Amino acid sequence: MAATLRASTVASLLTGAGGYHNLKALIKAIRACKTLADERSLIQKESAAIRTSFKEEDSFLRHNNIAKLLYIHMLGYPAHFGQIECLKLVASPRFADKRLGYLGIMLLLDENQEVLTLVTNSLKNDMNHSNMYIVGLALCTFANISSEEMSRDLCNEIEKLLGSSNTYIRKKAALCALRIVRRVPDLLDHFVENSKILLSDRNHGVLLTGVTLVTEMCESDASVLPEFRKAVPLLIRHLKSLVTTGYSPEHDVSGITDPFLQTKILRLIRILGKGDAQSSEAVNDILAQIATNTDSAKNVGNSILYETVLTVLEIEADASLRVMAINILGKFLTNRDNNIRYVALNTLNKVVGMDTNAVLRHQNTILDCLRDGDISIRRRALELSYALVRESNVRVLTRELLAFLEVADNEFKLGMTTQISLAAERFAPNRRWHIDTVLRVLKLAGNYVREEILSSFIRLVCHTPELQSYTVSRLFVALQSDVSQESLTLAAVWLIGEFSDILLSEGITDEEQHKNVTASDIIDLFDSVLQSPYSNPLIRQFILTSITKLSTRISPNDPQQQRIHGMLSQYTTSQELEIQQRAVEFSSLFGQGEITEGVLERMPPPEIKVTVLGVVSETKPVGPTRQDKDSLISLMDDDLSSTAPATNGGLTGNPQDLLQDIFGSSNDVATSTETASLAPATKPKATVNDILGLFNQTPSAPSPAPSTPSAGMGGLGDMSSLFGPQPAPAAAPVPISTPVQPAAPAKPAAPKLPAYPAYDKNTLKVTLTPQPSAARPGMVTILASFTTTGAEGVSGLNFQAAVPKTQQLQMLAISNPDILPGSPATQQMRVIAPTGAQIRLRLRFNFTTGGRSVQDQVDFAGFPADLTAAK
């Protein structure tokens, strides 16, 4: 009767009523589908037929249906409804059914599914089966899907099987023990004794799994290290046997005996020998033997050599053995395989601090890697080159790095200019060479120089009077030939303005010829920079200040005075507020005799500092995005400073503070406290009344406070911020409208301004912090802060904002377009709106995160309605 029923069922399957008879027929039908829709329809019909067939409880059909269901699962279609049927197959006494059932369990179940608890009993029964292959199936399934609960339940069974006399079972039991150690480290003690026995096994498969198990145990729990260090002599014997044995066809791979086992043993020795002199001394000889005898012609040998190198560098090895290991890495650098060269450079970067002299022997090979076609190899070679710079080789390495800088990709230039300049600052044989090196950097990659490097260079020139003529003349010639490099332009304009008297008196000093320079030549050069397409607000601010200084370095009757005055007057109507303010102030100051000379005399040399930089990936080129302390102060409007009682750059201080504010900072006209920190105090050439008289003001007359510049590093004060932050006055500022009185007690710190969330999507979070102006209702300075909420960060951020036509918006550049976790960026805006109007912003973001490009736009109106109201 049963046979008749089975025959009728098979007949119906063959006719297509209930699906396809076997897996082969199903595969053929699926491959014959012409469209994805046809395939999907076929799979749905077959899945329905399989569900129906499961109800018949026929073991023959169940085996066939599970085979078809697993194929359907491999194609990505749902197959979870077959989980229980897999358990039924496992319970079958037939080996074929068990094999397919366990395969289905491994594919359809994972350790988080509740159905898994039903498998535990079947696994336990099969682990005690007399057939070793059925035991192997149970062990294989356990090693793939066991959960913490199952590991605890079957731990004793695995421990018992580790002592089996069958190598096939011992090998699989060791892998199951490895799974238990990873899932439940508390059970590690159950396997310590049996693991020692595995290490003495002669079978390579058992030994390989035993070494893997011991390695995992040592990494999970350091308390077992002393126990396994006793096995170091045994591991050495195994290695010796593998190295010295002849050809073994069973274990030979490209002429090397069992390289997999060799690398595993070397890795375990590395863990056991770390921090243990006795174990390290015991393995010195065998490591030297492996390093000497292993053939490096093929990757198999290179893998063993690489593990040997890592072991030597990790344990307490002899110095000669370390040198040998570094020499092996140097040999890797000459390999044609890019992967091997990359691995060698990466490892040398980690060990260069361990034995620099040994790495220096391969200096030429490392420098050759700078010309490699693979960008990742060039990057690693660059990092290693920076670490190799010493007093003895600074000239050679710097020359090579400068040659590479000339042809390097733009993504390398920022890091290269930083590292070359730092190396020159630290190891320069003399100041002339130091200046020449930085000048070369400015010429080759002036658009990729950090602000700290530029300020360090200017400090160096100011403290080297014997080379000021040479430096200024070189900068003058360099700027004549190229105005496209921003940092070169900034340095040249600043130093020419500061030391123009030296340039005018000594001219261009060249080894071949001498050429005189006139004030007309300097003004022509500045005018060409202003007219160039590379000019930006920051450069224009520098030039306005420099030509104003130039006016005090030439005769008052010089015809060029009128030309300077004309250039200043030209910018008094500039649409850029900060430049217009500078031009108006300098024009008012122009031609005032001793007053002008006193204000614009040469600045005292700033204090020499060691250049301290952050992570290169967080850097930014010099430009309007400068964010050091004094520049931040100069970016704020005068109304911001009114909330901070001791801030340079505000107009709420005493009359001398007003003079400081006119020029943005305190370096040219410093208070007594600040002057003492820079240079001996000099006698002022004009009184405060004379200065205030330039603006038709007196110390006692109230006057509206003109706003300070909001562009980065504008005017004299912004140039002085290159030298680092200056100490703030000790006393609290006194309003201009009141007579100067003794210093009052310091006011309490201003309350922290509230930040309003504006955007929080795609791993980017943006907050806006507004600061309304007390002096000018309707003017609000907004600081946008950008942070990333993802581990990958945000790169290439382009932030744009717009306001309604009734409002005006000014924006500075973002401090850093690449935002890493823990390294926020900022961007400042200023909005001028009608008094009492609601500030509304439309914000647009373009950036890359996680390898995908994001473009988004939001409207923001979250500021309080009274933000622009009159106070």
Secondary structure in CASP SS format (residue, H / E / C, confidence):
PFRMAT SS
TARGET T0000
AUTHOR 0000-0000-0000
METHOD secondary structure of the structure
MODEL  1
M C 1.00
A H 1.00
A H 1.00
T H 1.00
L H 1.00
R H 1.00
A H 1.00
S H 1.00
T H 1.00
V H 1.00
A H 1.00
S H 1.00
L H 1.00
L H 1.00
T C 1.00
G C 1.00
A C 1.00
G C 1.00
G C 1.00
Y C 1.00
H C 1.00
N C 1.00
L H 1.00
K H 1.00
A H 1.00
L H 1.00
I H 1.00
K H 1.00
A H 1.00
I H 1.00
R H 1.00
A C 1.00
C C 1.00
K C 1.00
T C 1.00
L H 1.00
A H 1.00
D H 1.00
E H 1.00
R H 1.00
S H 1.00
L H 1.00
I H 1.00
Q H 1.00
K H 1.00
E H 1.00
S H 1.00
A H 1.00
A H 1.00
I H 1.00
R H 1.00
T H 1.00
S H 1.00
F H 1.00
K C 1.00
E C 1.00
E C 1.00
D C 1.00
S H 1.00
F H 1.00
L H 1.00
R H 1.00
H H 1.00
N H 1.00
N H 1.00
I H 1.00
A H 1.00
K H 1.00
L H 1.00
L H 1.00
Y H 1.00
I H 1.00
H H 1.00
M H 1.00
L C 1.00
G C 1.00
Y C 1.00
P C 1.00
A C 1.00
H H 1.00
F H 1.00
G H 1.00
Q H 1.00
I H 1.00
E H 1.00
C H 1.00
L H 1.00
K H 1.00
L H 1.00
V H 1.00
A C 1.00
S C 1.00
P C 1.00
R C 1.00
F H 1.00
A H 1.00
D H 1.00
K H 1.00
R H 1.00
L H 1.00
G H 1.00
Y H 1.00
L H 1.00
G H 1.00
I H 1.00
M H 1.00
L H 1.00
L H 1.00
L C 1.00
D C 1.00
E C 1.00
N C 1.00
Q C 1.00
E H 1.00
V H 1.00
L H 1.00
T H 1.00
L H 1.00
V H 1.00
T H 1.00
N H 1.00
S H 1.00
L H 1.00
K H 1.00
N H 1.00
D H 1.00
M H 1.00
N C 1.00
H C 1.00
S C 1.00
N C 1.00
M H 1.00
Y H 1.00
I H 1.00
V H 1.00
G H 1.00
L H 1.00
A H 1.00
L H 1.00
C H 1.00
T H 1.00
F H 1.00
A H 1.00
N H 1.00
I H 1.00
S C 1.00
S C 1.00
E H 1.00
E H 1.00
M H 1.00
S H 1.00
R H 1.00
D H 1.00
L H 1.00
C H 1.00
N H 1.00
E H 1.00
I H 1.00
E H 1.00
K H 1.00
L H 1.00
L H 1.00
G C 1.00
S C 1.00
S C 1.00
N C 1.00
T H 1.00
Y H 1.00
I H 1.00
R H 1.00
K H 1.00
K H 1.00
A H 1.00
A H 1.00
L H 1.00
C H 1.00
A H 1.00
L H 1.00
R H 1.00
I H 1.00
V H 1.00
R H 1.00
R H 1.00
V C 1.00
P H 1.00
D H 1.00
L H 1.00
L H 1.00
D H 1.00
H H 1.00
F H 1.00
V H 1.00
E H 1.00
N H 1.00
S H 1.00
K H 1.00
I H 1.00
L H 1.00
L H 1.00
S C 1.00
D C 1.00
R C 1.00
N C 1.00
H H 1.00
G H 1.00
V H 1.00
L H 1.00
L H 1.00
T H 1.00
G H 1.00
V H 1.00
T H 1.00
L H 1.00
V H 1.00
T H 1.00
E H 1.00
M H 1.00
C H 1.00
E H 1.00
S H 1.00
D C 1.00
A H 1.00
S H 1.00
V H 1.00
L H 1.00
P H 1.00
E H 1.00
F H 1.00
R H 1.00
K C 1.00
A C 1.00
V H 1.00
P H 1.00
L H 1.00
L H 1.00
I H 1.00
R H 1.00
H H 1.00
L H 1.00
K H 1.00
S H 1.00
L H 1.00
V H 1.00
T H 1.00
T C 1.00
G C 1.00
Y C 1.00
S C 1.00
P C 1.00
E C 1.00
H C 1.00
D E 1.00
V E 1.00
S C 1.00
G C 1.00
I E 1.00
T E 1.00
D C 1.00
P H 1.00
F H 1.00
L H 1.00
Q H 1.00
T H 1.00
K H 1.00
I H 1.00
L H 1.00
R H 1.00
L H 1.00
I H 1.00
R H 1.00
I H 1.00
L H 1.00
G H 1.00
K C 1.00
G C 1.00
D C 1.00
A H 1.00
Q H 1.00
S H 1.00
S H 1.00
E H 1.00
A H 1.00
V H 1.00
N H 1.00
D H 1.00
I H 1.00
L H 1.00
A H 1.00
Q H 1.00
I H 1.00
A H 1.00
T H 1.00
N H 1.00
T C 1.00
D C 1.00
S C 1.00
A C 1.00
K C 1.00
N H 1.00
V H 1.00
G H 1.00
N H 1.00
S H 1.00
I H 1.00
L H 1.00
Y H 1.00
E H 1.00
T H 1.00
V H 1.00
L H 1.00
T H 1.00
V H 1.00
L H 1.00
E H 1.00
I C 1.00
E C 1.00
A C 1.00
D C 1.00
A H 1.00
S H 1.00
L H 1.00
R H 1.00
V H 1.00
M H 1.00
A H 1.00
I H 1.00
N H 1.00
I H 1.00
L H 1.00
G H 1.00
K H 1.00
F H 1.00
L C 1.00
T C 1.00
N C 1.00
R C 1.00
D C 1.00
N H 1.00
N H 1.00
I H 1.00
R H 1.00
Y H 1.00
V H 1.00
A H 1.00
L H 1.00
N H 1.00
T H 1.00
L H 1.00
N H 1.00
K H 1.00
V H 1.00
V C 1.00
G C 1.00
M C 1.00
D C 1.00
T H 1.00
N H 1.00
A H 1.00
V H 1.00
L H 1.00
R C 1.00
H C 1.00
Q H 1.00
N H 1.00
T H 1.00
I H 1.00
L H 1.00
D H 1.00
C H 1.00
L H 1.00
R H 1.00
D C 1.00
G C 1.00
D C 1.00
I H 1.00
S H 1.00
I H 1.00
R H 1.00
R H 1.00
R H 1.00
A H 1.00
L H 1.00
E H 1.00
L H 1.00
S H 1.00
Y H 1.00
A H 1.00
L H 1.00
V C 1.00
R C 1.00
E C 1.00
S C 1.00
N C 1.00
V H 1.00
R H 1.00
V H 1.00
L H 1.00
T H 1.00
R H 1.00
E H 1.00
L H 1.00
L H 1.00
A H 1.00
F H 1.00
L H 1.00
E H 1.00
V H 1.00
A C 1.00
D C 1.00
N H 1.00
E H 1.00
F H 1.00
K H 1.00
L H 1.00
G H 1.00
M H 1.00
T H 1.00
T H 1.00
Q H 1.00
I H 1.00
S H 1.00
L H 1.00
A H 1.00
A H 1.00
E H 1.00
R H 1.00
F H 1.00
A C 1.00
P C 1.00
N C 1.00
R H 1.00
R H 1.00
W H 1.00
H H 1.00
I H 1.00
D H 1.00
T H 1.00
V H 1.00
L H 1.00
R H 1.00
V H 1.00
L H 1.00
K H 1.00
L H 1.00
A H 1.00
G H 1.00
N H 1.00
Y H 1.00
V C 1.00
R C 1.00
E H 1.00
E H 1.00
I H 1.00
L H 1.00
S H 1.00
S H 1.00
F H 1.00
I H 1.00
R H 1.00
L H 1.00
V H 1.00
C H 1.00
H C 1.00
T C 1.00
P H 1.00
E H 1.00
L H 1.00
Q H 1.00
S H 1.00
Y H 1.00
T H 1.00
V H 1.00
S H 1.00
R H 1.00
L H 1.00
F H 1.00
V H 1.00
A H 1.00
L H 1.00
Q H 1.00
S H 1.00
D C 1.00
V C 1.00
S C 1.00
Q C 1.00
E H 1.00
S H 1.00
L H 1.00
T H 1.00
L H 1.00
A H 1.00
A H 1.00
V H 1.00
W H 1.00
L H 1.00
I H 1.00
G H 1.00
E H 1.00
F C 1.00
S H 1.00
D H 1.00
I H 1.00
L H 1.00
L H 1.00
S H 1.00
E H 1.00
G C 1.00
I E 1.00
T E 1.00
D C 1.00
E C 1.00
E C 1.00
Q C 1.00
H E 1.00
K E 1.00
N C 1.00
V C 1.00
T C 1.00
A H 1.00
S H 1.00
D H 1.00
I H 1.00
I H 1.00
D H 1.00
L H 1.00
F H 1.00
D H 1.00
S H 1.00
V H 1.00
L H 1.00
Q H 1.00
S C 1.00
P C 1.00
Y C 1.00
S C 1.00
N C 1.00
P H 1.00
L H 1.00
I H 1.00
R H 1.00
Q H 1.00
F H 1.00
I H 1.00
L H 1.00
T H 1.00
S H 1.00
I H 1.00
T H 1.00
K H 1.00
L H 1.00
S H 1.00
T H 1.00
R H 1.00
I C 1.00
S C 1.00
P C 1.00
N C 1.00
D C 1.00
P C 1.00
Q H 1.00
Q H 1.00
Q H 1.00
R H 1.00
I H 1.00
H H 1.00
G H 1.00
M H 1.00
L H 1.00
S H 1.00
Q H 1.00
Y C 1.00
T C 1.00
T C 1.00
S C 1.00
Q C 1.00
E C 1.00
L H 1.00
E H 1.00
I H 1.00
Q H 1.00
Q H 1.00
R H 1.00
A H 1.00
V H 1.00
E H 1.00
F H 1.00
S H 1.00
S H 1.00
L H 1.00
F C 1.00
G C 1.00
Q C 1.00
G C 1.00
E H 1.00
I H 1.00
T H 1.00
E H 1.00
G H 1.00
V H 1.00
L C 1.00
E C 1.00
R C 1.00
M C 1.00
P C 1.00
P C 1.00
P C 1.00
E C 1.00
I C 1.00
K C 1.00
V C 1.00
T C 1.00
V C 1.00
L C 1.00
G C 1.00
V C 1.00
V H 1.00
S H 1.00
E H 1.00
T C 1.00
K C 1.00
P C 1.00
V C 1.00
G C 1.00
P C 1.00
T C 1.00
R C 1.00
Q C 1.00
D C 1.00
K H 1.00
D H 1.00
S H 1.00
L H 1.00
I H 1.00
S H 1.00
L H 1.00
M C 1.00
D C 1.00
D H 1.00
D H 1.00
L H 1.00
S H 1.00
S C 1.00
T C 1.00
A C 1.00
P C 1.00
A C 1.00
T C 1.00
N C 1.00
G C 1.00
G C 1.00
L C 1.00
T C 1.00
G C 1.00
N C 1.00
P H 1.00
Q H 1.00
D H 1.00
L H 1.00
L H 1.00
Q H 1.00
D H 1.00
I H 1.00
F C 1.00
G C 1.00
S C 1.00
S C 1.00
N C 1.00
D C 1.00
V C 1.00
A C 1.00
T C 1.00
S H 1.00
T H 1.00
E H 1.00
T H 1.00
A H 1.00
S H 1.00
L H 1.00
A C 1.00
P C 1.00
A C 1.00
T C 1.00
K C 1.00
P C 1.00
K C 1.00
A C 1.00
T C 1.00
V H 1.00
N H 1.00
D H 1.00
I H 1.00
L H 1.00
G H 1.00
L C 1.00
F C 1.00
N C 1.00
Q C 1.00
T C 1.00
P C 1.00
S C 1.00
A C 1.00
P C 1.00
S C 1.00
P C 1.00
A C 1.00
P C 1.00
S C 1.00
T C 1.00
P C 1.00
S C 1.00
A C 1.00
G C 1.00
M C 1.00
G C 1.00
G H 1.00
L H 1.00
G H 1.00
D H 1.00
M H 1.00
S H 1.00
S H 1.00
L H 1.00
F H 1.00
G C 1.00
P C 1.00
Q C 1.00
P C 1.00
A C 1.00
P C 1.00
A C 1.00
A C 1.00
A C 1.00
P C 1.00
V C 1.00
P C 1.00
I C 1.00
S C 1.00
T C 1.00
P C 1.00
V C 1.00
Q C 1.00
P C 1.00
A C 1.00
A C 1.00
P C 1.00
A C 1.00
K C 1.00
P C 1.00
A C 1.00
A C 1.00
P C 1.00
K C 1.00
L C 1.00
P C 1.00
A C 1.00
Y E 1.00
P E 1.00
A E 1.00
Y E 1.00
D E 1.00
K E 1.00
N C 1.00
T C 1.00
L E 1.00
K E 1.00
V E 1.00
T E 1.00
L E 1.00
T E 1.00
P E 1.00
Q E 1.00
P E 1.00
S C 1.00
A C 1.00
A C 1.00
R C 1.00
P C 1.00
G C 1.00
M E 1.00
V E 1.00
T E 1.00
I E 1.00
L E 1.00
A E 1.00
S E 1.00
F E 1.00
T E 1.00
T E 1.00
T C 1.00
G C 1.00
A C 1.00
E C 1.00
G C 1.00
V E 1.00
S E 1.00
G E 1.00
L E 1.00
N E 1.00
F E 1.00
Q E 1.00
A E 1.00
A E 1.00
V C 1.00
P C 1.00
K C 1.00
T C 1.00
Q C 1.00
Q E 1.00
L E 1.00
Q E 1.00
M E 1.00
L C 1.00
A C 1.00
I C 1.00
S C 1.00
N C 1.00
P C 1.00
D C 1.00
I E 1.00
L E 1.00
P C 1.00
G C 1.00
S E 1.00
P C 1.00
A E 1.00
T E 1.00
Q E 1.00
Q E 1.00
M E 1.00
R E 1.00
V E 1.00
I E 1.00
A C 1.00
P C 1.00
T C 1.00
G C 1.00
A C 1.00
Q C 1.00
I C 1.00
R C 1.00
L E 1.00
R E 1.00
L E 1.00
R E 1.00
F E 1.00
N E 1.00
F E 1.00
T E 1.00
T E 1.00
G C 1.00
G C 1.00
R E 1.00
S E 1.00
V E 1.00
Q E 1.00
D E 1.00
Q E 1.00
V E 1.00
D E 1.00
F E 1.00
A C 1.00
G C 1.00
F C 1.00
P C 1.00
A C 1.00
D C 1.00
L C 1.00
T C 1.00
A C 1.00
A C 1.00
K C 1.00
END
